């Protein structure tokens, strides 16, 4: 195992790097992207998802998800809004690291608010696992990147 800023892998040693639910937790996104680019082979694929830094993401991930007693389903202090990464910041940092971002798209739930609340209550009571909670929230790809987004990049061939 290793930290994103110091991966225990050789230069250009992997074809694919997956960075899921990580970037919003690190102190130095630039360092993580540079280190990821270091271990990727030329034309290697970098897959990512993260949380956008917007007022809506603060409401959903911090207030609803961590702080409000009736809705919190995440551990306290799991997320720090200042660590959330905007798509423009990610594109800039990736470009500086030698990664070309090809696509960014949002992920949103198909569930309506009453259904979301019911599912959160079931999760909190232990009736649902996190996996089942995610399935029932029915996440879909969407143009809305205000809370979270996913995407991919490739390492420059040179």
C-alpha positions, 0 to 999 in steps of 0.5 A: 500500500502507499499514499497517493503522493508516493506510490510504491511502483516504478516509473511507467509501470502501469497501464491503468490507474484508478483514483476513486473517492480519493482526491477529495481527501488529499492535501495536495492534488497536484502531487497525487496527479504527478505521482499517478502520471509518473507510474502510468505508461505513455498513453496510460489511462487514469480513471477518477471520481471526486466531489466538486467544491460548490455550495450544493456539494457542501449542503449534500456531502457536509451538512446532509451527509455528515452533520445533520442528525436525521440524515447523516450517513457518513462519519463526522469530518470525513470530508472537508469542503476545502479539499473538494476539487472543481473540474477546472482545477482538476483539468489544470492540475492534470495538464500540469502533470502530463495527463490530458482529461478527455471527459468529465461527467456528473453522477446524480441519483434518480431517486426523489427526495422522499425516497432518498430520505427513506433510504438514508434512514434505512442505511442508518438503522442497518437495514441496508448495506452501503452497497444496497443503498447505492443501488437503490439510489440509482445513480446515473451519468448526467451533465450536472457536476455540481456535487460529484463527477467522474472522468478519465484522462490519458498520459501524454505519449511523449 
